[in-house]
Amino acid sequence: MTSRLPETLAVPDSYRDGIFLEALTGSDHGDLEGFLAANRSHLARFASFSGAGISEEAARLVGSVGGGDELYKIMHRGDAQSADIGGLVGLSGLGTGKPTAQLSYCIAERLQGRGFVTAAARTLCAVAFRERPIQQIVAGIALENVQSERVMIKLGGSCEGVWGFSYQTNTYVRRWGVSREVFIYK
């Protein structure tokens, strides 16, 4: 099994805005529940929840870490001294030996449009391309989720076609991808 990515990742181009990435751990269950509860209606527009309650969804996310999946909290300091969870960014499939990993991300509605997801995704992808033998990072994005498509475009990604229909979100999902070469030389 490959070692995990670093526990904390600095986000250089957004550090002035007070964000950093911190690996999700089992002790984050309560904070994650709070984030999901506060943002459930906003996130449910495009993200597929398992249909379980908030506590079960938090447990599922915490349980997904390890075995090739890396999930980071986008921590936001804001005006307070202590940071709170402002979003999540993760890569799955890193430890499988396959050349592709899948990127996922979400952000609190109050933090949308400030470039935090793009900066967090760029940071995580850079570390993954540097430390893992992956050749491509892909993301499944709902057709009407223009903000997430912009994130992939800023990372150097392109739309590769329709992945299929998601019955959980009741929408078609496009597959977006960015190759190692495009990402590194962008």
N, C-alpha and C positions, 0 to 999 in steps of 0.2 A: 504494500500500500504506500502511496506517495504521502509525503508530509503535507500538513495543512499550510495554507498561505499564512502570512503574518497576521497576528491578532489585531493590530491597529495599523491603518494605512492613512498617511497624510494626504490631503487633497490640495496640492500646491496652488492651483489657480483659483481656489475658493477659500483658502485658509483665512483670508481677510474677512470673509463672511461668517466665519465661525463654524465650519463643518469639518468633520473627519469621519472616517469609517472605522467601525469597531466590530470584530467578529461576534456573531450571535452565539450565546451559550445557554445552557439549561437554566442558569440563574436569571435570564432575561424574560422568563415566561410572564411575570406580572406586568413588566413594562410593555411587553409586546401586546398583551391583552388590552392595556390602556390605549396604545396606538391604534390597534384594530377597531376598538369600540368607538374611539373618537372620529375615525375616518371611514367607517364601514360603508356608509351610503356613497361616499365619494369613490372609494376603491372598487365597490361592487359594480360600477358602470362598466369596467373593462377587465377587472381581475376575477378569476374564478375562485370563489371560496368553496370549500369542500361540502357545503350544505350543513356543516356542524355549527355549533355555537362558537362564540368568541374564544372561550377557554380551550375548546377542542382544536380550533384553527391555530391558536398560538402553540399548542402542544405539537401539532403536525409540523409547523414550521421549524420549531426548535428541534424536533426529532429528525428532520431532514438533513441536518448538518452532519458532515462526516461522510465517509465512504465515497468521496468524489464530489460532494456538494459543498459549496462555500456560500454562506449567507452573512452579509454585513448589515449592520444598522447604520443609517446615515444619521449621525448625531449632529444636532444643531444646538449651538449655545444661545443664540438669540441675544436677548438683553440680560439673561440670567447668568449667574456664575456657573450653575450646573447645566449639563447638556441633557436634552431629551431626544427620544427617537423621532426623527423627522421623516424617515422613510426607510426603505430596504432596497438592497441591491445584491444580486447573487448570481453565481454561475453553477450550473449542474452538469455532471458528466466529466468532471476534471480527472477523476481517478480511474476512468474506465479503459483508458488506452486508446480510445477512439479519437480521431483528429478534430472533432467538433464538440464544443461546449455550448450550453444554452444559457443566455443572459435573461434575467428577469429583474424588474425594478418597479417600485411604486414610491410615491411621495405624498406627504400630507397636503391637503388642499391649500392650506395657509402658506405653504412654501413653493407652490407651483410657479413656473415662469421665471425663476431666478437662476436657472442653470445648475442647480444642485445635482439633479439626476445625471445630467450630461457629465459633469465633473466627476461624480462618484463612479459612473460606468466607465469613463475613460481611465480613471485610476485603477479600478479592478481589472479591466481588460489588459492594461499595460503590464500589470504584475503577472497576470495569468499567461500572457504571451511570452513574457520573459522567463517564467519559472516552469512552464509546462510545455509539452511537445504538441500542443494543439495548433491547428492550421486555420480554423475558422470559428467564429462566435456567431451564433444565430439567435434570433428572438422571434417569438410569435406575437404579433400585434393585431388587435382588433381593427377592422377596416376603418371605423370612425375615430380611432384614437390617434389623431394627428400629432399631438404632443409627443407621444412615444416614437412615432415615425421620425420626427425631427431629431430626437436623441440619436437614433441609428444613423441618420444622414450626417450628423455632426461627427460621428465616430468613423465615417467613411463607408458606411454600409449602403446596401442597395436592396431593393425589393426583388425577391427571387420567385415570387408567385404566391398563389393562394395555398395555404397549408390544409385548410378544410373548414368545416363548420363546428363551432363550439356550442354545444347545447347548454352548457353552464352559463355562458354569457349571451346566448341567443344571437350570435353574430359570426360572420366569416372572419378568419384569421389569416393574415398575410405572413409569409416567412421572410424575414429580413436577415441578411448576413454581412459580415465583414471579415475579410481574410487577413491573415497575419501581415502579408506584404502591404496591403492597402493601409492597414491601421498604423504600422510602423512608419511608413513613408508619408503619411498624411500630415 
